Amino acid sequence: MAGTLIAFVRSVLFALLFYTTTTFFVLLCALCAPFSARAMRRCVRLWGQTHRVLCRVVLGQKVRIIGTLPQEPLLFVFKHESMFETIDLLCMFAEPVVIAKQELTDIPGWGWVAKRHGVIGLNREAGAKAVRHLRAEAAKATSAGRPICLFPEGTRVPHGEHPPIRAGFAALYQLLNLAVVPVAVDSGRVAPRGQFIRRPGVITYKVGEIIPAGLPRGEAEALAHAAINALNPPDRLT
């Protein structure tokens, strides 16, 4: 009971500090963006670093990485269990480009900054136009040496669950013709989806073996699915 109360107080304090600092950084980025994309991206990275510090100091959540995370312009696919990893990408890469749902880039204020930073909004209903946009933006990112990040499950899932990867991953894999780095994450253990209370603990990333470009669609999907679920309980894996 005492542990839950302490976790609740910590979570309240984290929410107050995080959303206050987020508002500050969004405004700061909006001011920087028209004049210097580089300065704006540094502000975004500082926001991500601030988030990690708050998680460590206020919530008692530490980060551990198993394996070596390449920094080349490859396609990185992450397990998605919490909001944590969506922001923490800014600590793992200098200037990541994230492929996300179009709705996220339509959020007033934040969405504009996200697009300026390089978030690629994917409108699944736009058909061929969306494909052309994605190909062009991805080419621009890789030519600038920026990694491309994707959450292939499409939404946050509880720790221990392993839903099928959405068809969009295989389509992107073939479209972009990039090697894939799968990364497992277990953030849902300490920050479960849909729960306000976040608990202390270690959030682990496990970097899987690189999946080369050009494999058959089904094989690449199976390898990615197994790798991003590597931190799930063994008896829950298929």
Steps between C-alpha positions, in 0.01 A plus 500: 500500500779741595684414180193579290449833677862599443474399133182707468664809649801452274272464196313821585827690538631354175184601311518856630867539412485316168202684353629835623840446341338359186296819455818703543693294242217508245495880522879518484511271196228703329712812548816334370350310205453794256862610545706185558400137450819394677421705811145369500622139485736565788205627703303186417793282608528696824129432560566128460795517738290692752235228480758230574639697795151548645429130459822413682490761779126529565370154406811296575511348149842417359592396146708200395598414142601146411705494183632779281259737331630603154481867409486452123195601291322166534140405576458444875188319621409518869270310729237745623378465859503854637527867412851476646677363194332742259675789676813312604591449133635855523760377747592192297557684171620850422229581244258210450224514240185330628220364282174564686127521448388814318276592795805561720644756261165677490514588873508882525842636593670170574416356157656794317822467700501123446477538122774764502719258695441226244207290619338343194124495534347198326148537365390146424200623302703711258608200292768558236546861608596387851747248356668767288519734799648229721758398241610860446524583870683175580750563221558850633558362851742225401699731272547725804622201702194490726359169630134418432297363791172309496272336757370214282227390742327832434400566861614434856453143621516360855827339603496130421267527201624452146240602242581449132705771335281713277528464126652847476837371621544256213386764252755749637772236506453438130440864410804644679736208428685560827650256747292474818616521862235350732496621862309339786377722786337406832382845615147368556616330820546834676277729291200291392275632227190676633630530857594828661732352762853431380731289711876496552711240326732435208377548144697274269563530129632189325649557155438208267704377206482715187249374244651557156307671224350291223371201694161351414222699664382223733851414616588860585174543690552180700855598596391848608204367699716252692771756573279780632333251735829366639435656844155345540455201730611189304170319549313789332701490178382311194 
